Amino acid sequence: MKKIPLLRLAGLLTTLALLVLFTWWLENPWLLILAPVFFDMIITRRVRWAFWRKKHSGRPGPAAEWVEAITGAVIVAYLIRIFLVEAFTIPTPSMEKTLYTGDYLFVSKLAYGPRLPITPLAFPFTHNILPFTRNTPSYLDWPDLPYKRLEGFGEVRRNDILVFNFPAGDSVILEYPEYNYYDMVQEYGNTEVSKRFRIHTRPVDRRDHYVKRCVGLPGDTLTIRAGTVYINGAPLEEPAEIIHRYLIETFRRPLSRSLFNEWGIELSPGQRIRQTGPMLFQVSLTRAQAAALSVKEHIIHIKPMITPDSIPNPFVYPHDTACQWNSDHFGPLLIPARGDVIPLNDDTWRLYRFILEHHEGLDIQKTGKGFTVNGKPAGSVMFRQNYYFMLGDNRDNSSDSRFWGPVPENHLVGKAVLIWLSIDRSQKFPGNIRWERMLRTL
């Protein structure tokens, strides 16, 4: 028997050990079928796996060499994107002052465990639309795999900054993908929207990406009163970067960015100062900035702009006229946890109908005698997922869970961990690069 070189044997044992660990992590024993392949590639070398290489020299031709290098790089990058880390950009100011428009993030997939692809066949490194097109899907609907998340380093914690798929993004108006389909239905009616527009349905992992701060965890009861968030009856301990909108009255002097700089109060790059009266201005500030501004000699009055609880907003979750809620007066809402059982009645139906139908996949009908679940009479229902309540740090300029409800666990992509690049699109190179934000951890 031919003696096996020690280096090859060590390589085989290392490869098999990594294969076993990867198989255990994926919980998929079918991967062990690769063991004989690796054995032949490293030890026996009877099968010519690299069939494109020249038979005698073992080297590929020039064209094949380029294809081999590019294919290998794409596969490695794809695996890193699925299991380790992915890059995202911030397109809106909803997270200022924490994240600015033009920030580029690295998002850790290992923080809560990587979610395996649900629609794995797609054009490389695209999300849901092919480049240079407006609404051509970049993925195939088949195969449509079940949701599965691998073990990660930890669980979602309060005030984590999360990237997730838009929970109300299962249906998209192709002519106007930037609009929320359910808001359009609420305003114009399902029949009118279906008649006038083409509607496309997206799977969970191909819905648009959002980034927000998680303030409510599974099992929490969340309430918002006069703009203040309460968790289980106690005020939420908010990070210092949270900004709210204030109405400021000045004495004979208009507010400007230069005046804020003179006072030592730093505004976000894209932050606007809106004049709403002769000497009345709307500005979004942190609580500390508002306190510092209140003692300036030119300021007559400064107060937070709060929508009264007597003015309901029909576009606020759960989009039911019986709930007189708005973005500043919301709840109480129990955030569902996996295994929670709730009775089916008019109140729970009002609060959780969208979740039960769209995220839990249940067919629930209200009848004269009560409720049916998937065609069978039922007096209660159990949640099969954990849910999370997301808010933008720019509280008065954010589309978040106040408007489309808690985010289900299968929509979570990962945790924002690092700003690797920040570009101010209103400036020219090189002044458009925000050097002070580069490599900033979150």
C-alpha positions, 0 to 999 in steps of 0.5 A: 500500500502506498504511503500517504504523505503526512501533509496530505493526511493532516489536510484531510483530517482538518478538512473533515473536522471542518466539514463535521463542524459545518454539518453540525452547525447547519443541522444537515447530515446530507453534507457528509456526502462530501467526505468521500469527495474530499478524500479523493481530492486530497488522498487518492486523486483518481477523479479529475475534479478540475476537468477544465485544467490541461491534462498533463500540466495541470494548469488551466488555459488563460481564459479558464484561469480567469473564470476559475479565479472569478468563480472562486472569489464569487463563491467565497464572497457569497458564503461570507455574505450569507454566514458572516457579514454583509454591507448595507447603506443608509438611504434615509435620515430616520436613524439620525443622529446615530446613522447618517444618510450615506453611511455604509455599514457592516452588519453581523450575521453571526450576532443572532445567527445567520438566516439561510437563504429562502430564495437561493437562486439569484443574480449575484450580489443583488437584493430584489431588483436587477441592476439598471431596471426598475422592477425586474426581479433579480431572483427566482421564486423556486426553490422556496425553502423554509425559514431556518436560522443557525446558532449565533453568538447571542440574542437580540437585546434592547437598543440594538440596531438591527437590519431587517426585511420590511414586514409590510413588504410582501406585496409591492406596487410595481409602478410605485415600489417606494409606496407602502402597498397596505397604505395605498389599500387603506386609502383607496381600497383593495379593488381600486389598487388591484385594478389600477396597478400591477402587484408583485409578491416578494418572499421574506428574504427579498423584501426591502431592507430597513434599519432601526433600533429595537426597543421592545422585546418578545413578551414586553408591553409597550406604550407611548405617551406624549412621545415617551416610550414605556416598557412594562410600565417603566420609561425606556432608557434611551440613548443620548442620540435620540432626537425629537421635534421641537417648536422654538420661538425666538426673539427677533432673530431667525435660527440658522445652522451658523447660529447653532454652531455659535452656540456649540450645538451640532446639528446632523448634516442633513438636518433642516430648520423649518420656519413655520411662523414669523419667529417660529421654527421646527428643529429636531434635537436631542433632549440634551440639545433642547435643554442647552438651547432653552437657556439662550438669550434669543430663545423665548420658548421651546417645547416638544411637538406632540400630537394630542391623543385626541387626534388618531392617525389611521395609518398607525398600527393596527390601522383600525378606527377603534384604536385611537392611536397616533405616533406619540400616543400608542398602545399598550401593545403586548409584543408577541413571544414564541409560544404565547397563546391569546384568546380570539376576541374582538380586541385581540383580532383588532390588534394582531390580525395583520400579524396572524395572517401575514407573518404566522400564515394563518387563515382566520375568519370571524363568524357569527359564532366566533372565529375559525383558524384554518377552517376549524372553530378556535377560541385561541391562537398561539404565536410561532415566532418572536416579535420585536418593536423597532423605532427610528432614532429620528422619532418624528421622521421615521417609518417604523413599528408604530406604522407597520407593527412588530417585526417577526423573527424570520425577517431579522437580517443581522446587527449593525456593528461598524460604519466602514464608510460615510459619504455626504452626497451633497458635497464633492470629492474629497470633501464628501467623505466624513472621515470622522465617522469611518470605522466607527463601531455601533 
